[in-house]
Each structure stands twice: as structure tokens, then as C-alpha cells.
Amino acid sequence: MVPLDLELGVAAGHRLTLLSLECWDGWADLRFARVDVGATSRLTRRVPPAEAWRVRADGHDLDVFDAVGRGDRAFSNGEVRLVPSPAPGARLEVAVRVTPDSEPLVGRVTLPADPA
């Protein structure tokens, strides 16, 4: 597990933070949290759906296989399944549209070369 603690920012009153990346053989789970900080637009579901996410590693698109979560309108957390798993040392770029009418939140992080 690679801790990220990367705050992507606020869109439509929803703050989104990337918590960690769990790398497996062939896939990875990107874990996140979403907190209502004065929402101006309701969510269509508890977490942004798979089609709302774009993830790139070293400039190459990763397949966003699924996005699932739990919680309520005030707080939710979940994970985004990525295929393939990004390599150690990769530069990760994540963009997510929290609500359909909001601009995407974007964050970048370089993964450690040795995830141990």
C-alpha cells in the first residue's frame, strides 16, 4: 500500500482526497474520501462513478474498471479499480468530475520507486 494523502480540492462543495494506492498483480485500487463542505450540487450517487474518473501513469491512460463506495451525502469513501497497476516510480495524474456540472479536480503525484 502506498499512502497518498493528496487533496484534489473542492468542487460544488465536495472535498475529495486520495488516500492510498494498493497495487496488486495486474490491477490497483485507488482509495479516496469525499466530504460535504457546503455542497451546492447534489450527488447522483455516493461516489463519483467510473466514467467520472481519468487516471494516467507516465502519460498513459489506465483503464478505470470500476468505482465503488459507501457512506451518505455528508461523507463517503471508496475505491477506483485501475488496470494495469502503475509501476513503482510512475508519475500518476488523477482527474475526477465529482458532480456532472462541476469542473474536474486534478492531482498529480509521483509514486515511490520502492513501495516497500
C-alpha positions in Angstrom: 0.0 0.0 0.0 1.3 3.5 -1.0 -0.1 6.3 1.2 -1.0 9.3 -0.9 -2.9 11.9 1.3 -3.4 14.0 -1.8 -6.2 16.6 -1.6 -7.6 17.2 -5.0 -9.7 20.2 -3.9 -13.3 21.2 -3.7 -16.0 21.0 -6.5 -19.6 22.0 -5.9 -19.0 21.9 -2.2 -17.5 18.4 -2.1 -13.8 18.0 -1.0 -12.1 14.9 -2.5 -8.9 13.4 -1.1 -6.9 10.5 -2.5 -5.9 8.3 0.5 -3.8 5.5 -0.9 -3.0 3.2 -3.8 -3.0 -0.6 -3.3 -1.0 -2.3 -6.1 -1.8 -5.9 -6.9 -0.7 -8.2 -9.7 -2.3 -6.7 -12.8 -4.5 -4.1 -11.1 -4.6 -1.3 -8.4 -7.2 0.1 -6.0 -7.1 3.9 -5.7 -8.7 4.7 -2.3 -10.4 8.1 -1.7 -12.7 10.1 0.6 -15.3 12.7 -0.2 -16.6 15.1 2.4 -19.5 17.6 2.0 -18.1 21.0 2.9 -21.2 23.1 1.8 -22.5 21.2 -1.2 -24.1 23.4 -3.9 -25.0 20.4 -6.1 -26.3 17.0 -5.0 -24.5 13.9 -5.9 -26.2 11.5 -8.3 -24.7 8.6 -6.1 -22.4 8.4 -3.0 -19.2 8.3 -5.0 -18.2 9.6 -8.5 -18.9 6.7 -11.0 -16.2 5.0 -13.0 -16.8 7.2 -16.1 -16.2 10.4 -14.0 -12.5 9.3 -13.4 -9.5 9.6 -15.6 -6.2 8.2 -14.4 -2.8 8.3 -16.2 0.5 6.9 -15.3 3.6 8.4 -17.0 1.3 9.9 -19.6 -0.6 6.7 -20.5 -4.3 6.1 -19.7 -5.1 3.4 -17.2 -8.4 1.6 -17.6 -10.8 2.7 -14.8 -12.6 -0.7 -14.4 -15.0 0.3 -11.5 -15.7 2.8 -8.8 -17.4 1.7 -5.6 -18.0 3.2 -2.2 -20.0 3.6 0.9 -21.3 6.4 3.0 -24.0 9.0 2.8 -24.5 12.6 1.4 -22.2 14.1 4.1 -19.2 11.6 3.8 -18.3 8.7 1.6 -15.2 6.7 0.8 -14.4 4.1 -1.8 -12.0 2.8 -4.3 -11.4 3.0 -8.0 -10.1 -0.2 -9.7 -7.3 0.6 -12.2 -5.9 -1.7 -14.8 -3.0 -2.2 -15.2 -1.3 -1.3 -11.9 1.0 1.7 -12.2 4.7 0.8 -11.9 6.8 2.0 -8.9 8.2 5.4 -9.6 5.4 6.3 -12.0 4.0 9.8 -12.3 0.3 9.5 -11.6 -2.3 12.0 -12.7 -5.9 11.7 -11.5 -8.8 13.7 -12.7 -12.4 13.3 -11.4 -15.6 15.1 -12.0 -17.4 15.0 -8.6 -20.7 16.1 -10.0 -21.9 16.2 -13.6 -22.0 20.0 -13.6 -18.6 20.6 -11.9 -15.1 21.1 -13.4 -12.8 18.1 -12.9 -10.5 18.1 -9.9 -6.9 17.2 -10.9 -4.0 16.0 -8.8 -0.5 14.7 -9.6 1.8 12.6 -7.5 5.0 10.5 -8.2 4.8 7.1 -6.7 7.8 5.9 -4.7 10.4 3.9 -6.7 10.3 1.2 -4.0 6.8 0.8 -2.5 8.1 -1.3 0.5 
